[in-house]
């Protein structure tokens, strides 16, 4: 299979909106409300002119499969926030790991950032395990940090330094290779 990241384009908006509004993805987001097309287009216009936000479509054999982003890029302090999801529920096993691998490689090699961090709802066990699998370390636990649907939710913060990525990278490559997944 051929895996790649490419910049998000206006032509991707319909697909990304469909993904974003599925229960599976919405329930893992800070904002779990249904997004309408007008809101989605405003969001795209905002991020398209940003110098601090980078959005990519993850493809498998040229088929759109997921979205990954790097936001609030701070070159002075050498860090950025990331977000991601596999949009296609039937994506092949290992797709998320490949997407994360390619995205982190881009952040550390192309963006030349020193640290990537992410925040996860405490209830999102899949994302917690995902961060750990990619080598992230837990850096914080924000208790009752987000109010959603009339309830407060805890948020975990994970961080990955470039030097930690250099240690995790060959381990991830080996595990993917053992599953028959080769990435370049």
N, C-alpha and C positions, 0 to 999 in steps of 0.2 A: 504494500500500500504506500501511497505517497501522501505525506503529511506536510502541511504548510500553514504559515500565518500570512495573511495579507491585510493591508489597511482596510478598515471599514469604509464602505462607499454608500452613497445615497441609495443605490439600487438594492442594498441589503436591508433597508429599513423595514420592509414588509415582513421579511423572514425574522429579523431580530425582534420586532414587535410581537409576532406570533409566539416566538420562544418566551419572551419576557412575560407574557400574560398567561402562560400555562401555570396551573396550580403548583406543579413540581418546582418551578423556578421562583415564582412570586413568593412562596412561603419561606424561601431562604433569604429574601431580600430585606433590607431595612424598610423600604417602602413596599408593602405587599398589596397595594391597590392596583386595580386594572388601569393600564395606561391607554389613553385614546390616541388616535393618529396625530391630532394637532399637538398634543403634549410631546409625542415622540419626535415630530418634526422640529419642534422648538429645541428639544434636547440635542438633536443632531446638529442643528445650526450653531448652537452654543459650543459643542465640543469640536466642531469643524474649524472654528476660528481660534481655538485655545492653543496656547504654546506650552501648556502644562498637562495635557491629556492626550493619551494615545490609545486608540481602539483598533483591535484586529479581529478578523474573522478567521477561525480555525477551520481548515478544510482537510478532508480525507478524500483522496482521488478527485480533487477539484469540486467536491460536494461540501457545501456549507454545513458545518457540524456544531460549531460553538463560537463563543465570544470571549475575548479576554481584553482587559484594559489596564492601563497604568495611569493613575490620576494624581493630581497635586504633586507633580514632579518638582522637587526642590533641589536644584543643583548646588545651592549654597551649602545645605546640610546633607546633601548627597543621599536622599531617600525618596521613595514614592509609595503610594498606596496601590494595591492591585485588586481586581475583581475578575470574575470568570464564571462561565457556566457552559456545560455541554447542552446545546439547545435540542438536539435530536435525541429523544429518549431511547431510540434503538441503535445508538452509536456502538461500534464494536468495543469489546472489553479492552481496557488499556487506553482508550481515547483521551480520557481526562489527564492521565499521567503524561502522555505525549504532548498534549496541549500545554500543560504546565511546564514541561521541560523546554519546549520551544520558546514559550513566553519568557521564562526566566533567563534563558540563554540570550534572548534579545535584550532584555533589561540590563543584564550585566555586561554584555559584550558590545552592543550597539549604543544603548543609552548611556552606558558607562556609569550606572548608578551603583552606589555602595551598599544599599539596603532596600529591600522590598518588604512592605508590611501589609497585613490584611486583617480584617475583623470578621468574626464569625459569631452567629447566634449560638449560644450554649446548647440549644436544642438541635443544632445541625451537626450531628455526629459524623456524617459523611465528609463534610468540609473540614472538620477538625482532623480526622484521619488523613485526609488529602494533604493538608498543610504539613502534618508530621511526616508523611511519606516523602514529601519533597525536601525535607530537611529543615523546615521552619521550627523555631523555638517559641514556646509560649512566653509572652512578655507582659501580659496583663490580663486581669479579670475585672471588667467593669460591671459591678452589681447593679441590677435594676437600671440599666443605662438607656434602654430604648422602650418607649411606650408604643404599643401596637395593639389594635383591637381591644383597647381598654385594659391591657395588662402590661406590666413592665417585664422586660427580658434582659438577661445577662448577656454581655458581649465579651468574647475572648479576643485578645490581640496577639497575633503571631508575627514574628519578624525573621527575615533571612538575610544574613550578611553575605557579601560576595565571597569572602573566604570560606564561609560555611557551604555555599553553593559549590565551590570547587571541590569540596570533599564529598558532597551528596551526588554530584553529577555522574561520576563513574558508577556509583552504586545503582542509580536509577537506570543508567544505560544497560548495565548487566542484567537487572531484573527484567527490563523490557526485552532484551535479547533472548533471555530464557523463555519468554512467552512467544518468541518468534517475531517480535517487533523490532525492526531496525530503523533508527533515526539518524539523520546526518546533520 
